[in-house]
């Protein structure tokens, strides 16, 4: 993930990021090699390890700018491949980082994601449609 994108995502209240595929599952799939190359290439999708590295970089930069206890209220993993990813593997990988574990949500293709709001108060109608950057909302 380019450093300028890491910079743009620093300090958000909710971080939603693609975690599309597990590299071993992608390579072992029966997909054509040309599709695997497109998915796994630099302009393709984010693998689980790449997504984790990006989330960690965003959390590290957020900590440097705003202090170690400042982090998003939610981290949502999006656009998970049905055939080349596994929610169990994904959760196991991301929850190794204790900053991520308590705020992790996996989005699923066929089911609604739980309502995400700010801790300590009931969510407002339409609140999930608004993403506020902490620097702009202060």
C-alpha positions as CSV (number, residue, x, y, z in Angstrom):
1,X,0.0,0.0,0.0
2,X,1.5,3.4,-1.0
3,X,2.6,5.6,1.9
4,X,0.3,8.4,0.8
5,X,-2.7,6.1,1.4
6,X,-1.4,5.1,4.8
7,X,-1.2,8.8,5.6
8,X,-4.7,9.5,4.4
9,X,-6.2,6.7,6.5
10,X,-4.3,7.8,9.7
11,X,-6.7,8.9,12.5
12,X,-10.0,7.6,11.1
13,X,-12.8,6.5,13.4
14,X,-13.6,3.5,11.2
15,X,-11.1,1.7,8.9
16,X,-12.6,-0.4,6.1
17,X,-10.1,-2.2,4.0
18,X,-10.0,-5.0,1.5
19,X,-8.5,-8.3,2.5
20,X,-9.3,-10.3,-0.6
21,X,-7.3,-13.5,-0.7
22,X,-5.0,-15.9,1.1
23,X,-1.9,-16.3,-1.2
24,X,-1.7,-20.1,-0.7
25,X,-5.4,-20.6,-1.5
26,X,-5.1,-18.4,-4.5
27,X,-2.1,-20.3,-5.9
28,X,-3.8,-23.6,-5.2
29,X,-7.1,-22.6,-6.9
30,X,-8.1,-23.9,-10.3
31,X,-8.3,-20.3,-11.6
32,X,-6.4,-19.6,-14.8
33,X,-2.8,-18.4,-14.3
34,X,-3.6,-15.1,-16.0
35,X,-6.4,-14.4,-13.4
36,X,-4.1,-15.3,-10.5
37,X,-1.4,-12.9,-11.9
38,X,-4.0,-10.1,-12.2
39,X,-5.3,-10.7,-8.7
40,X,-1.9,-11.0,-7.1
41,X,-0.1,-8.3,-9.1
42,X,0.8,-4.8,-7.9
43,X,-2.5,-3.4,-9.4
44,X,-4.6,-6.3,-8.2
45,X,-6.3,-7.1,-4.9
46,X,-4.8,-6.9,-1.4
47,X,-3.8,-10.2,0.1
48,X,-4.5,-10.9,3.7
49,X,-0.8,-10.4,4.7
50,X,-0.7,-7.1,2.7
51,X,-3.9,-5.9,4.3
52,X,-2.6,-6.7,7.7
53,X,0.6,-4.8,7.0
54,X,-1.4,-1.8,5.8
55,X,-3.6,-1.9,8.9
56,X,-0.6,-2.1,11.2
57,X,1.1,0.8,9.4
58,X,-2.0,2.9,9.7
59,X,-2.3,2.0,13.5
60,X,1.5,2.8,14.0
61,X,1.2,6.1,12.2
62,X,-2.0,7.0,14.1
63,X,-0.2,6.2,17.4
64,X,2.7,8.4,16.4
65,X,0.5,11.3,15.5
66,X,-2.3,11.1,18.2
67,X,-0.8,8.9,21.0
68,X,-0.7,5.1,21.6
69,X,-4.3,4.8,22.8
70,X,-5.8,6.5,19.8
71,X,-7.1,4.0,17.2
72,X,-10.2,3.4,15.0
73,X,-13.3,2.2,16.8
74,X,-13.7,-0.4,14.1
75,X,-11.6,-2.2,11.5
76,X,-13.7,-3.8,8.9
77,X,-12.3,-6.3,6.4
78,X,-14.0,-6.1,3.0
79,X,-14.1,-7.8,-0.4
80,X,-13.1,-11.3,0.8
81,X,-12.9,-13.9,-2.0
82,X,-15.5,-16.7,-1.6
83,X,-13.1,-19.2,-3.2
84,X,-9.6,-18.0,-2.1
85,X,-10.0,-16.9,1.4
86,X,-11.3,-18.2,4.7
87,X,-12.8,-16.2,7.6
88,X,-11.2,-18.5,10.1
89,X,-7.7,-17.9,8.6
90,X,-8.4,-14.2,8.2
91,X,-9.6,-13.8,11.8
92,X,-6.6,-15.8,13.1
93,X,-4.1,-13.7,11.2
94,X,-5.6,-10.3,12.2
95,X,-6.3,-11.1,15.8
96,X,-2.6,-11.8,16.4
97,X,-2.3,-8.0,16.8
98,X,-3.9,-7.1,20.1
99,X,-4.7,-3.6,18.8
100,X,-6.9,-5.1,16.1
101,X,-8.5,-8.1,17.8
102,X,-11.2,-6.3,19.9
103,X,-12.3,-4.0,17.0
104,X,-12.2,-6.4,14.1
105,X,-15.3,-7.0,11.9
106,X,-15.4,-9.3,8.9
107,X,-17.8,-8.3,6.2
108,X,-19.5,-11.3,4.4
109,X,-20.9,-11.4,0.9
110,X,-24.3,-12.9,1.9
111,X,-25.1,-11.4,5.2
112,X,-25.5,-8.0,6.7
113,X,-22.7,-6.7,8.9
114,X,-23.6,-5.8,12.5
115,X,-24.4,-2.2,13.2
116,X,-21.2,-0.3,13.9
117,X,-21.3,2.8,16.1
118,X,-19.2,4.7,18.6
119,X,-18.6,2.9,21.9
120,X,-20.8,3.9,24.8
121,X,-23.8,5.1,22.9
122,X,-26.5,3.8,20.6
123,X,-25.8,4.3,16.9
124,X,-27.7,7.0,15.1
125,X,-29.8,6.2,12.0
126,X,-27.5,6.7,9.0
127,X,-24.4,7.0,11.1
128,X,-22.7,4.1,9.2
129,X,-22.9,6.2,6.0
130,X,-20.7,9.0,7.5
131,X,-17.0,8.5,8.0
132,X,-15.4,11.3,10.0
133,X,-11.7,12.0,10.1
134,X,-10.7,12.9,13.7
135,X,-8.7,15.9,12.6
136,X,-11.7,17.4,10.8
137,X,-14.2,16.6,13.5
138,X,-12.3,18.2,16.4
